[in-house]
Amino acid sequence: MVKSLEKGPNAFCHPCQRLIRTKLGNTREIPQIYGMKRSSHWWKLAILLLSGFGSPAWARVSLPAFFSDHMVLQGGAYAPIWGSASPGERIIVSGSWDGASLLTYADSRGRWRVDLATPPPGGPYTLAVEGPENKLFIRDVLVGEVWLASGDANMAMSLQEDTEGEAALADADHPRMRLFIVEGHMALSPRFDLKGRWQVCEPATARAFSALAYHFGLRLHEQLEVPVGLIQATWPEAPIQAWMSRPSLEADPAFAALLDAYDTELRAQRERFDGATTLAPSYPTVLFNAMIAPLAPMALQGVIWSQGTANAEAPYLYRKLFPALIHDWRSQWGWRFSFYFVEQPPFAYAQSGSGAGLREAQYLASQLPNTGMATSLDLGVPGLPYPPAKAIMAHRLARWALNQNYEQAEGPVSGPWPGAPIRRGQRLGIPFAQAPGGLEIRPGTARLLIAGEERAFLPADIALAGDTLWLSHPALAEPLAARYAFEDTVSPALFNQAGLPAPAFRTDDWPRFYAPPRLEATFDRGEQA
């Protein structure tokens, strides 16, 4: 079952839109320009313009690159269709699925938008956009499920780079799966358009596409039997702040140093190069401005995300940045869409404790509404920050989507998920959700540690009781806290009966669980004291 998004993305039409649900050729105009009230003054202005200057010279109506042949529109939604034209220009938009049309007028900047009601999954259809001077047709449009895939090299790694990619490419003919790669660009301010085009999924087009996103989309396509549209917006080695809007970074004083350093660098460049600037993907906001902001109106089901390596020097700051990004993107779209992400795989970072810190930041972010984390402690490869085999990781992300978005349960949605600890004398109990049939201990290097008032962690004696772990140590009369896999490079030992590993976690919030680096002392001085 595919959930309707009528109460999700863009459930209400744009406030400046004039909605006329009639057949083409029988469209009734309601004269109103964005931001202008219908009044005698408007008509006086219109009459003056028409009589004093003759026929207006309209610009040709245009659409962003996102609207191209072979695209996928989100089904069961009010899908925004937007573009540019001359200010005040009359625009009619229609979809061939019902023949109804929407009428709007371009605003004072020449921007226009309508929110088009889409049918259940199906197609192909044609989308028509008509202005005074020209008419555009977007053909072979499918209606289905749209997902945005973003992040760093773990998400960017293509099928041709994946160790299992060639086998996947041999069977990559999926005409009702469509792929869109956002070309990598940077910008100082939010852009209206981007570069890229929709392509039908086949071996030649899938080769350069994200392996993680491809396997995620293919699992949805096969399980739901509906069209799937995947949009890839990635940049290897980019920090999370590059993917965030400036207002979101300005909203938290903890991020002020990031923006101050960025602004100082830009001022120095302008002075040095006569007003010119050179951008780098490490700069705050530059990828959001060029690669995310132009997409923000589109109707979608959710986001899949994998990123973290470029923020390894400041994992404690990442605890704030990551949830801030999720809030930021949801505010850009105007609704709380699904956001599923990959737990940072094990890797020996230069700074000890970085991997544990990044994973904790992600674990904490998974407590936000409508989010989910695909655990990956069992997928690490020594010496590689980005494990090459993406299918397993993608299928774990798809579990979240199939369960939460499409009501198709595939057993537990994740690995065993720890609950609030239970203190019982000399024992500390950790109950787990997502563990039907109980827990399983396997050989692995991940340790379960417990500590008392002295905050000195000791290896725990473990007793299994269904979905609960009971931990103890002879030297502890009253254990207070537990930690599992809280190291950079570990192999997991704790699984559920579905073979999914538990995430790294700790039950305490004691400070200095690893040595705070310079950046953390700068940004989180109060919390690290």
ZABANU-556620 format. One record per residue (C-alpha): residue in one letter; x, y, z; residue number from 1. Coordinates in Angstrom, 1 decimal. Each point is the difference from the previous one (the first is absolute). Layout:
% ZABANU-556620
ATOM resn     c1     c2     c3 resi
ATOM    A      X      Y      Z  NUM
...
***
This chain:
% ZABANU-556620
ATOM resn     c1     c2     c3 resi
ATOM    M    0.0    0.0    0.0    1
ATOM    V    1.3    3.4   -0.9    2
ATOM    K   -1.0    2.7    2.4    3
ATOM    S   -1.6    3.1   -1.4    4
ATOM    L    1.9    3.2    0.6    5
ATOM    E   -3.1    2.2   -0.1    6
ATOM    K    0.7    1.0    3.6    7
ATOM    G    3.7    0.0   -0.6    8
ATOM    P    2.0    2.0   -2.5    9
ATOM    N   -1.8    3.1   -1.3   10
ATOM    A   -3.4   -1.2    1.2   11
ATOM    F   -1.3    3.5   -0.6   12
ATOM    C    0.3    2.0   -3.1   13
ATOM    H    2.5    2.9   -0.2   14
ATOM    P   -1.7    3.1    1.4   15
ATOM    C    0.7    2.0   -3.1   16
ATOM    Q   -1.3   -2.6   -2.3   17
ATOM    R   -3.4    0.4   -1.8   18
ATOM    L   -1.4   -3.5   -0.2   19
ATOM    I   -2.4   -0.8   -2.8   20
ATOM    R   -1.0   -3.6   -0.3   21
ATOM    T   -1.6    0.0   -3.4   22
ATOM    K    0.8   -1.7   -3.3   23
ATOM    L    2.6    1.5   -2.3   24
ATOM    G   -1.6    2.5   -2.4   25
ATOM    N   -2.6    1.0    2.6   26
ATOM    T    2.4    1.7    2.4   27
ATOM    R   -1.5    3.0    1.9   28
ATOM    E    2.4    2.8    0.8   29
ATOM    I    0.1    1.4    3.5   30
ATOM    P    2.2    3.1   -0.3   31
ATOM    Q    2.5    0.2    2.8   32
ATOM    I    3.7    0.4    0.1   33
ATOM    Y    2.1   -1.3    2.9   34
ATOM    G   -0.3    2.4    2.9   35
ATOM    M   -2.6    2.3   -1.6   36
ATOM    K   -3.6    0.3    1.1   37
ATOM    R   -2.8   -0.1   -2.6   38
ATOM    S   -1.2    3.6    0.0   39
ATOM    S   -0.8    2.9   -2.2   40
ATOM    H    3.6    1.2    0.4   41
ATOM    W    1.3   -3.2   -1.6   42
ATOM    W   -2.4    0.3   -2.9   43
ATOM    K    1.0    3.7   -0.5   44
ATOM    L    3.7   -1.1   -0.1   45
ATOM    A   -0.8   -2.7   -2.5   46
ATOM    I   -2.0    2.3   -2.2   47
ATOM    L    2.8    2.7    0.2   48
ATOM    L    2.6   -2.6   -1.0   49
ATOM    L   -2.0   -1.4   -2.9   50
ATOM    S   -1.2    3.3   -1.4   51
ATOM    G    3.2    2.1    0.5   52
ATOM    F    2.6   -2.4   -1.2   53
ATOM    G   -1.9   -2.3   -2.4   54
ATOM    S    0.3   -3.8    0.2   55
ATOM    P    2.4   -1.2    2.7   56
ATOM    A    3.2   -1.8   -1.1   57
ATOM    W   -0.2   -3.2    1.9   58
ATOM    A    3.0   -2.1    0.8   59
ATOM    R   -0.2   -3.7   -0.9   60
ATOM    V   -1.2   -2.1    3.0   61
ATOM    S    2.8   -2.3    1.2   62
ATOM    L    0.4   -2.9    2.4   63
ATOM    P    3.0   -1.0    2.2   64
ATOM    A    2.1   -3.0   -1.1   65
ATOM    F   -1.7   -2.2    2.5   66
ATOM    F   -3.0    0.0   -2.3   67
ATOM    S    1.1   -2.1   -3.0   68
ATOM    D   -1.2   -3.0   -2.0   69
ATOM    H    0.0   -3.3    2.0   70
ATOM    M   -0.5    1.7    3.4   71
ATOM    V   -2.0   -1.5    2.9   72
ATOM    L   -2.6    2.0    1.9   73
ATOM    Q   -0.9   -1.0    3.5   74
ATOM    G   -3.4   -1.8    0.0   75
ATOM    G   -2.9    0.9    2.2   76
ATOM    A    1.3    3.5    0.7   77
ATOM    Y   -0.3    3.6   -1.1   78
ATOM    A    3.2    0.1   -2.0   79
ATOM    P    1.5    3.5   -0.4   80
ATOM    I    0.7    1.0   -3.6   81
ATOM    W    2.0    3.2   -0.2   82
ATOM    G    1.9    2.1   -2.5   83
ATOM    S    0.7    3.5   -1.3   84
ATOM    A   -1.6    2.4   -2.4   85
ATOM    S   -0.6    3.8   -0.3   86
ATOM    P   -1.5    1.6    3.0   87
ATOM    G   -3.8   -0.2   -0.1   88
ATOM    E    0.1   -2.6   -2.8   89
ATOM    R   -2.9   -2.4   -0.1   90
ATOM    I    0.9   -3.7    0.4   91
ATOM    I   -2.1   -3.1   -0.5   92
ATOM    V    1.2   -3.4    1.2   93
ATOM    S   -1.7   -3.3   -0.6   94
ATOM    G    0.6   -3.8    0.3   95
ATOM    S   -1.3   -2.4   -2.5   96
ATOM    W   -1.3   -2.4    2.7   97
ATOM    D   -3.1    2.0    0.5   98
ATOM    G    0.1    2.9   -2.5   99
ATOM    A   -0.6    2.6    2.7  100
ATOM    S    2.0    3.2    0.0  101
ATOM    L    1.4    2.5    2.5  102
ATOM    L    0.3    3.6   -0.7  103
ATOM    T    2.5    2.4    1.7  104
ATOM    Y    1.9    3.2   -0.7  105
ATOM    A    3.7    0.7    0.4  106
ATOM    D    1.0    2.2    2.9  107
ATOM    S    2.0    3.2   -0.1  108
ATOM    R    3.2   -2.0   -0.4  109
ATOM    G   -1.4   -2.1   -2.8  110
ATOM    R   -0.4   -3.1    2.2  111
ATOM    W   -3.1   -2.2   -0.1  112
ATOM    R   -1.2   -3.2    1.6  113
ATOM    V   -3.0   -2.2    0.1  114
ATOM    D   -0.7   -3.1    2.1  115
ATOM    L   -1.4   -2.7   -2.3  116
ATOM    A   -2.0   -2.9    1.5  117
ATOM    T    1.6   -3.2   -1.2  118
ATOM    P   -1.8   -3.4   -0.3  119
ATOM    P    1.0   -3.3    1.4  120
ATOM    P    3.2   -1.6   -1.5  121
ATOM    G   -0.1   -0.5   -3.7  122
ATOM    G    0.7    1.5   -3.4  123
ATOM    P    1.6    0.9   -2.3  124
ATOM    Y   -1.7    3.5   -0.1  125
ATOM    T    0.8    3.4   -1.5  126
ATOM    L    0.4    3.2    2.0  127
ATOM    A   -0.9    3.2   -1.9  128
ATOM    V    1.0    3.5    0.9  129
ATOM    E   -1.4    2.9   -2.1  130
ATOM    G    0.9    3.7   -0.1  131
ATOM    P   -1.0    2.8   -2.4  132
ATOM    E    3.0   -0.7   -2.3  133
ATOM    N    0.6   -3.7    0.3  134
ATOM    K   -1.1   -3.4    1.2  135
ATOM    L    2.2   -2.6    1.7  136
ATOM    F   -0.6   -3.7    0.1  137
ATOM    I    1.7   -2.4    2.4  138
ATOM    R   -0.5   -3.5   -1.4  139
ATOM    D    0.2   -3.5    1.4  140
ATOM    V   -0.8    1.2    3.5  141
ATOM    L   -0.6   -2.7    2.6  142
ATOM    V   -1.8    0.4    3.3  143
ATOM    G    1.4   -2.0    2.9  144
ATOM    E    2.4    0.3    2.9  145
ATOM    V    2.7    2.7    0.1  146
ATOM    W    3.0   -0.2    2.3  147
ATOM    L    3.0    2.4    0.4  148
ATOM    A    3.4   -1.6    0.7  149
ATOM    S    2.7    2.2    1.3  150
ATOM    G    3.3    0.0    2.0  151
ATOM    D    3.7   -0.7   -0.5  152
ATOM    A    2.0   -2.7   -1.7  153
ATOM    N   -1.9   -2.8    1.6  154
ATOM    M   -3.1    1.1   -1.9  155
ATOM    A    1.9    1.3   -3.0  156
ATOM    M    1.8   -3.3   -0.8  157
ATOM    S   -1.4   -1.1   -3.3  158
ATOM    L   -1.1   -3.5   -1.1  159
ATOM    Q    3.0   -0.3   -2.2  160
ATOM    E    2.3    0.6    3.0  161
ATOM    D   -1.9   -2.4    2.3  162
ATOM    T    1.5   -3.4    0.4  163
ATOM    E   -3.3   -1.6   -0.9  164
ATOM    G   -0.9    2.6   -2.6  165
ATOM    E    0.7   -1.9   -3.2  166
ATOM    A   -2.4   -2.7    1.0  167
ATOM    A   -2.6    2.5    0.8  168
ATOM    L    0.5    1.9   -3.2  169
ATOM    A   -0.5   -3.2   -2.0  170
ATOM    D   -3.6    0.1    1.2  171
ATOM    A   -0.6    3.8    0.2  172
ATOM    D   -2.7    0.3   -2.7  173
ATOM    H   -2.9    1.5    2.0  174
ATOM    P   -2.0    2.3   -2.3  175
ATOM    R   -2.3    1.1    2.9  176
ATOM    M    2.9    1.1    2.1  177
ATOM    R    1.3    3.4   -0.8  178
ATOM    L    3.3    1.6    1.1  179
ATOM    F    1.1    3.7    0.3  180
ATOM    I    3.5    1.0    1.0  181
ATOM    V    0.4    3.6    1.2  182
ATOM    E    3.2    1.3   -1.5  183
ATOM    G    2.5    1.1    2.6  184
ATOM    H    0.1    3.8    0.4  185
ATOM    M    0.5    2.5    2.8  186
ATOM    A   -1.7    3.4    0.5  187
ATOM    L    0.2    2.9    2.4  188
ATOM    S   -3.8    0.4    0.1  189
ATOM    P   -3.0   -2.3   -0.6  190
ATOM    R   -0.5   -0.7   -3.7  191
ATOM    F   -3.2   -0.3   -1.9  192
ATOM    D    1.2   -2.7   -2.4  193
ATOM    L    2.6   -2.7   -0.2  194
ATOM    K    1.5   -2.3   -2.7  195
ATOM    G   -1.1   -3.6   -0.7  196
ATOM    R   -2.6   -2.0   -1.8  197
ATOM    W   -2.2   -3.0    0.6  198
ATOM    Q    1.0   -3.3   -1.6  199
ATOM    V   -1.6   -3.4   -0.3  200
ATOM    C    1.8   -2.6    2.1  201
ATOM    E    2.0   -2.3   -2.2  202
ATOM    P    3.6   -1.2    0.2  203
ATOM    A    1.5    3.0   -1.8  204
ATOM    T   -1.8    2.6    2.2  205
ATOM    A    0.3   -2.0    3.3  206
ATOM    R    3.7   -0.4   -0.3  207
ATOM    A    0.9    3.4    1.3  208
ATOM    F   -2.9    0.1    2.5  209
ATOM    S    0.3   -0.4    3.8  210
ATOM    A    0.2   -3.7    0.8  211
ATOM    L   -1.6    0.5    3.4  212
ATOM    A   -2.9    2.0   -1.5  213
ATOM    Y   -0.5   -2.4   -2.9  214
ATOM    H   -0.3   -3.1    2.2  215
ATOM    F   -2.3    1.9    2.4  216
ATOM    G   -2.3    1.1   -2.9  217
ATOM    L    0.1   -3.4   -1.6  218
ATOM    R   -1.2   -1.7    3.2  219
ATOM    L   -2.9    2.4    0.2  220
ATOM    H   -0.8   -0.4   -3.7  221
ATOM    E   -0.1   -3.8    0.3  222
ATOM    Q   -2.0   -0.1    3.3  223
ATOM    L   -2.5    2.7   -0.9  224
ATOM    E   -0.2   -0.6   -3.7  225
ATOM    V   -0.3    3.7   -0.7  226
ATOM    P    2.2    2.5   -1.9  227
ATOM    V    2.9    1.4    2.1  228
ATOM    G    1.9    3.2   -0.6  229
ATOM    L    3.4    0.5    1.6  230
ATOM    I    1.8    3.3    0.3  231
ATOM    Q    3.7   -0.1    0.8  232
ATOM    A    1.6    3.2    1.5  233
ATOM    T    3.4   -1.0    1.4  234
ATOM    W    3.5    1.4    0.5  235
ATOM    P    2.9   -2.2    1.3  236
ATOM    E    1.8    1.2    3.1  237
ATOM    A   -2.4    3.0    0.6  238
ATOM    P   -0.8    0.9    3.6  239
ATOM    I   -3.6    0.1    1.1  240
ATOM    Q    0.0    3.8    0.4  241
ATOM    A    0.5    0.3   -3.8  242
ATOM    W   -3.5   -1.5   -0.4  243
ATOM    M   -1.7    2.4    2.4  244
ATOM    S   -1.7    3.3   -0.6  245
ATOM    R    1.5    3.2    1.5  246
ATOM    P   -3.1    0.7    2.1  247
ATOM    S    0.3   -3.4    1.6  248
ATOM    L    3.6    0.6    0.9  249
ATOM    E   -0.7    3.5    1.3  250
ATOM    A   -2.7   -1.3    2.3  251
ATOM    D    2.5   -1.8    2.3  252
ATOM    P    2.9    1.9    1.7  253
ATOM    A    1.9   -3.2    0.0  254
ATOM    F    0.4    0.3   -3.8  255
ATOM    A    1.1    3.6    0.1  256
ATOM    A    3.7   -0.8   -0.4  257
ATOM    L   -0.7   -2.0   -3.1  258
ATOM    L   -1.7    3.0   -1.7  259
ATOM    D    2.5    2.5    1.4  260
ATOM    A    3.0   -1.9   -1.5  261
ATOM    Y   -1.9   -0.3   -3.3  262
ATOM    D   -0.9    3.7   -0.2  263
ATOM    T    3.5    1.0    0.9  264
ATOM    E    1.4   -2.2   -2.8  265
ATOM    L   -2.4    1.4   -2.5  266
ATOM    R    0.9    3.6    0.9  267
ATOM    A    3.7   -0.8   -0.3  268
ATOM    Q   -0.6   -1.5   -3.4  269
ATOM    R   -1.9    3.0   -1.3  270
ATOM    E    2.7    2.4    1.2  271
ATOM    R    2.7   -2.2   -1.6  272
ATOM    F   -1.7   -0.8   -3.3  273
ATOM    D   -1.8    3.3   -0.7  274
ATOM    G   -3.4   -1.2    1.1  275
ATOM    A    0.3   -3.6   -1.2  276
ATOM    T   -0.4   -3.1    2.2  277
ATOM    T    0.9   -3.6   -0.3  278
ATOM    L   -2.3   -2.4    1.8  279
ATOM    A    0.9   -3.4    1.6  280
ATOM    P   -2.3   -2.8    0.9  281
ATOM    S    1.1    0.4    3.6  282
ATOM    Y   -1.6    3.4    0.3  283
ATOM    P   -3.3    0.3    1.8  284
ATOM    T   -3.3    0.2   -2.1  285
ATOM    V    1.7   -0.3   -3.4  286
ATOM    L   -1.4   -3.4   -1.0  287
ATOM    F   -3.4    0.7    1.5  288
ATOM    N   -0.2    3.2   -2.0  289
ATOM    A    0.8   -1.6   -3.3  290
ATOM    M   -1.2   -3.6    0.3  291
ATOM    I   -2.8   -0.1    2.6  292
ATOM    A   -1.8    3.4   -0.1  293
ATOM    P   -1.0   -0.4   -3.6  294
ATOM    L   -1.8   -3.3    0.8  295
ATOM    A   -1.7    1.2    3.2  296
ATOM    P   -3.5    0.5   -1.4  297
ATOM    M   -0.3   -3.5   -1.5  298
ATOM    A   -2.3   -2.6    1.4  299
ATOM    L    1.8   -3.0    1.3  300
ATOM    Q   -0.5   -3.0    2.4  301
ATOM    G    3.3    0.5    1.9  302
ATOM    V    3.8    0.2    0.2  303
ATOM    I    2.7   -2.6    0.4  304
ATOM    W    3.3    1.3    1.3  305
ATOM    S    3.5   -1.2    0.7  306
ATOM    Q    2.7    2.5    1.1  307
ATOM    G    2.4    0.6    2.9  308
ATOM    T    3.6   -0.6   -0.9  309
ATOM    A    0.8    3.7   -0.7  310
ATOM    N   -1.3    0.9    3.5  311
ATOM    A    2.1   -2.6    1.8  312
ATOM    E    2.1    2.7    1.7  313
ATOM    A   -3.0    1.4    1.8  314
ATOM    P   -2.4   -2.8    0.8  315
ATOM    Y   -1.4    1.8    3.0  316
ATOM    L   -1.0    2.9   -2.2  317
ATOM    Y   -1.5   -2.5   -2.4  318
ATOM    R   -2.5   -0.8    2.7  319
ATOM    K   -1.5    3.4   -0.6  320
ATOM    L    0.7    0.4   -3.7  321
ATOM    F   -1.7   -3.3   -1.1  322
ATOM    P   -3.4    0.6    1.6  323
ATOM    A    0.2    3.7   -1.1  324
ATOM    L    0.4   -1.2   -3.6  325
ATOM    I   -3.0   -2.2    0.3  326
ATOM    H   -2.1    2.8    1.4  327
ATOM    D    1.4    2.4   -2.7  328
ATOM    W   -1.0   -2.2   -2.9  329
ATOM    R   -3.4   -0.7    1.4  330
ATOM    S   -0.6    3.7    0.4  331
ATOM    Q    1.1    0.6   -3.6  332
ATOM    W   -2.6   -2.4   -1.2  333
ATOM    G   -2.6    1.0    2.6  334
ATOM    W   -0.8   -3.4    1.4  335
ATOM    R    1.6   -2.8    2.1  336
ATOM    F    0.9   -2.5   -2.7  337
ATOM    S    1.8   -3.3    0.7  338
ATOM    F    3.7    0.2    0.5  339
ATOM    Y    1.9   -3.3    0.1  340
ATOM    F    3.8   -0.2    0.4  341
ATOM    V    3.0   -2.3    0.3  342
ATOM    E    1.9   -0.5    3.2  343
ATOM    Q    3.6    0.9   -0.4  344
ATOM    P    1.9   -3.2   -0.8  345
ATOM    P    3.0   -1.0    2.1  346
ATOM    F    3.3    1.8   -1.0  347
ATOM    A    3.2    1.0    1.8  348
ATOM    Y   -0.1    3.8   -0.3  349
ATOM    A    3.1    2.1    0.8  350
ATOM    Q   -1.6    1.3    3.1  351
ATOM    S   -0.9   -2.7    2.5  352
ATOM    G   -3.7   -0.1    0.9  353
ATOM    S   -1.2    1.7   -3.2  354
ATOM    G   -1.8   -3.1   -1.3  355
ATOM    A   -1.8   -0.6    3.4  356
ATOM    G   -0.9    3.7    0.2  357
ATOM    L   -1.5    0.1   -3.5  358
ATOM    R   -2.0   -3.1    0.6  359
ATOM    E   -1.4    1.4    3.2  360
ATOM    A   -1.0    3.2   -1.8  361
ATOM    Q   -1.9   -2.1   -2.5  362
ATOM    Y   -1.5   -2.2    2.7  363
ATOM    L   -1.3    3.1    1.8  364
ATOM    A   -1.4    1.4   -3.3  365
ATOM    S   -1.9   -3.2   -0.6  366
ATOM    Q   -2.2    1.0    3.0  367
ATOM    L   -1.5    2.8   -2.1  368
ATOM    P   -3.5   -0.7   -1.4  369
ATOM    N   -0.2   -1.8   -3.3  370
ATOM    T    3.7   -0.9   -0.2  371
ATOM    G    1.7   -3.3   -0.1  372
ATOM    M    3.6   -1.3    0.1  373
ATOM    A    1.3   -3.0   -1.9  374
ATOM    T    2.7   -1.6    2.2  375
ATOM    S    3.3   -0.9   -1.7  376
ATOM    L    2.4   -1.2    2.7  377
ATOM    D    0.3   -3.3   -1.8  378
ATOM    L    0.8    1.6   -3.4  379
ATOM    G    3.3    1.6    0.7  380
ATOM    V    3.1   -0.8   -2.0  381
ATOM    P    3.4    0.6    1.6  382
ATOM    G    1.7    3.1   -1.4  383
ATOM    L   -3.1    1.2   -1.9  384
ATOM    P   -2.3    2.7    1.3  385
ATOM    Y   -2.6   -0.9   -2.7  386
ATOM    P   -0.7   -3.7   -0.3  387
ATOM    P   -0.4   -1.0   -3.6  388
ATOM    A   -2.9   -2.5    0.1  389
ATOM    K   -3.1    2.3    0.1  390
ATOM    A   -2.9   -2.4   -0.6  391
ATOM    I   -0.3   -1.2    3.7  392
ATOM    M    0.2    3.6    1.2  393
ATOM    A   -2.6    1.1   -2.5  394
ATOM    H   -2.4   -2.8    1.0  395
ATOM    R    0.3    1.0    3.6  396
ATOM    L   -1.1    3.5   -1.0  397
ATOM    A   -2.8   -1.5   -2.0  398
ATOM    R   -1.3   -1.9    3.0  399
ATOM    W   -0.7    3.4    1.7  400
ATOM    A   -1.8    1.3   -3.1  401
ATOM    L   -2.0   -3.1   -0.6  402
ATOM    N   -1.1   -0.3    3.6  403
ATOM    Q   -0.6    3.7    0.8  404
ATOM    N   -1.1    1.5   -3.3  405
ATOM    Y   -1.7   -2.9   -1.7  406
ATOM    E   -1.2   -2.2    2.8  407
ATOM    Q    1.8   -3.0   -1.3  408
ATOM    A    1.6   -1.7    3.0  409
ATOM    E    3.1   -2.0   -0.7  410
ATOM    G    0.5   -1.3    3.6  411
ATOM    P    2.0    2.4    2.2  412
ATOM    V    0.7    3.4   -1.6  413
ATOM    S    3.5    0.2    1.4  414
ATOM    G    2.5   -1.8    2.3  415
ATOM    P   -0.8   -0.3    3.7  416
ATOM    W   -0.8    3.5    1.4  417
ATOM    P    0.9    0.7    3.6  418
ATOM    G   -2.5    1.3    2.4  419
ATOM    A    0.2    1.7    3.4  420
ATOM    P    2.3   -1.9    2.4  421
ATOM    I   -1.5   -2.0    2.9  422
ATOM    R    2.0    0.2    3.3  423
ATOM    R   -0.5   -3.1    2.2  424
ATOM    G    2.6   -0.4    2.7  425
ATOM    Q    3.3   -1.1   -1.4  426
ATOM    R   -1.4   -0.4   -3.4  427
ATOM    L   -0.8    2.5   -2.8  428
ATOM    G   -2.7   -1.1   -2.5  429
ATOM    I   -0.2    1.3   -3.6  430
ATOM    P   -3.3   -0.8   -1.7  431
ATOM    F    0.0    0.1   -3.8  432
ATOM    A   -2.7    0.7   -2.6  433
ATOM    Q    0.2   -1.4   -3.5  434
ATOM    A    1.0   -3.4    1.4  435
ATOM    P   -2.8   -2.4   -0.6  436
ATOM    G    1.1   -3.5    1.1  437
ATOM    G    2.7    1.4    2.2  438
ATOM    L    3.6    1.1   -0.3  439
ATOM    E    3.0   -1.8   -1.3  440
ATOM    I    3.6    0.3    1.0  441
ATOM    R    2.6   -0.7   -2.7  442
ATOM    P    3.8    0.1    0.0  443
ATOM    G    1.1    3.6   -0.4  444
ATOM    T    2.4    2.7    1.4  445
ATOM    A   -2.8    2.3    1.2  446
ATOM    R    0.0    0.1    3.8  447
ATOM    L   -2.8    0.5    2.5  448
ATOM    L    1.3    2.1    2.8  449
ATOM    I   -1.6    1.1    3.3  450
ATOM    A    1.0    2.6    2.6  451
ATOM    G   -1.0    1.2    3.4  452
ATOM    E    0.4    3.3    1.8  453
ATOM    E    3.8    0.1   -0.7  454
ATOM    R   -0.8    0.0   -3.8  455
ATOM    A    2.6   -2.6   -0.7  456
ATOM    F   -1.3   -2.4   -2.6  457
ATOM    L    0.6   -3.7    0.4  458
ATOM    P   -0.9   -3.0   -2.2  459
ATOM    A   -3.5   -1.2    0.9  460
ATOM    D   -1.1   -3.5    0.8  461
ATOM    I   -3.0   -0.6   -2.3  462
ATOM    A   -3.2   -1.9    0.6  463
ATOM    L   -2.6   -0.3   -2.8  464
ATOM    A   -3.7    0.0    0.8  465
ATOM    G   -2.1    0.3   -3.1  466
ATOM    D    0.3    3.6   -1.2  467
ATOM    T    1.9    1.2    3.0  468
ATOM    L    3.7    0.0    0.9  469
ATOM    W    0.9   -0.2    3.6  470
ATOM    L    3.5    1.3    0.8  471
ATOM    S    2.1   -0.2    3.1  472
ATOM    H    3.6   -0.1    1.3  473
ATOM    P    1.3   -1.4    3.3  474
ATOM    A    1.6    3.3    0.9  475
ATOM    L   -3.1    2.1   -0.5  476
ATOM    A   -2.6    0.1    2.8  477
ATOM    E   -2.3    2.3   -2.0  478
ATOM    P    0.7    0.4   -3.7  479
ATOM    L   -1.3    3.3   -1.4  480
ATOM    A    0.9    0.1   -3.7  481
ATOM    A    0.7   -2.2   -2.9  482
ATOM    R    1.8    0.4   -3.3  483
ATOM    Y    0.0   -2.2   -3.1  484
ATOM    A    2.4    0.2   -3.0  485
ATOM    F    1.2    3.5    1.1  486
ATOM    E    3.2   -0.2   -1.9  487
ATOM    D    1.1    1.1   -3.5  488
ATOM    T    0.7   -3.4   -1.5  489
ATOM    V   -2.1   -2.9    1.2  490
ATOM    S   -1.8   -3.0   -1.3  491
ATOM    P   -3.5   -0.5    1.5  492
ATOM    A   -0.9   -2.7    2.4  493
ATOM    L   -3.7    0.8    0.7  494
ATOM    F   -2.7   -0.9   -2.6  495
ATOM    N   -3.7   -0.8   -0.2  496
ATOM    Q   -1.3   -3.2   -1.6  497
ATOM    A   -0.3    1.7   -3.4  498
ATOM    G    3.8    0.3    0.0  499
ATOM    L    0.0    3.8    0.4  500
ATOM    P    2.6    1.5    2.3  501
ATOM    A   -0.8    2.4    2.9  502
ATOM    P    1.3    3.5   -0.3  503
ATOM    A    2.9    1.3    2.1  504
ATOM    F   -1.5    1.7    3.1  505
ATOM    R    0.6    1.2    3.6  506
ATOM    T   -2.6    0.5    2.8  507
ATOM    D    2.0    2.8    1.7  508
ATOM    D    0.5    3.6   -1.0  509
ATOM    W    3.2    0.5    1.9  510
ATOM    P    2.4    2.5   -1.6  511
ATOM    R    3.4   -0.7   -1.5  512
ATOM    F   -0.7   -3.5   -1.3  513
ATOM    Y    2.9    0.8   -2.3  514
ATOM    A    2.5    2.8    0.0  515
ATOM    P   -1.6    3.2   -1.3  516
ATOM    P    2.0    1.4   -2.9  517
ATOM    R    0.6    3.7   -0.7  518
ATOM    L   -3.1    0.6   -2.0  519
ATOM    E   -2.2   -1.6    2.6  520
ATOM    A    1.5    2.2    2.7  521
ATOM    T   -0.7    3.0   -2.2  522
ATOM    F   -3.6   -0.9   -0.9  523
ATOM    D   -1.2   -1.8    3.2  524
ATOM    R    2.1    1.5    2.7  525
ATOM    G   -2.9    0.1    2.5  526
ATOM    E   -0.9   -3.6   -0.5  527
ATOM    Q    3.5   -1.3    0.0  528
ATOM    A    1.0    1.8    3.2  529
***
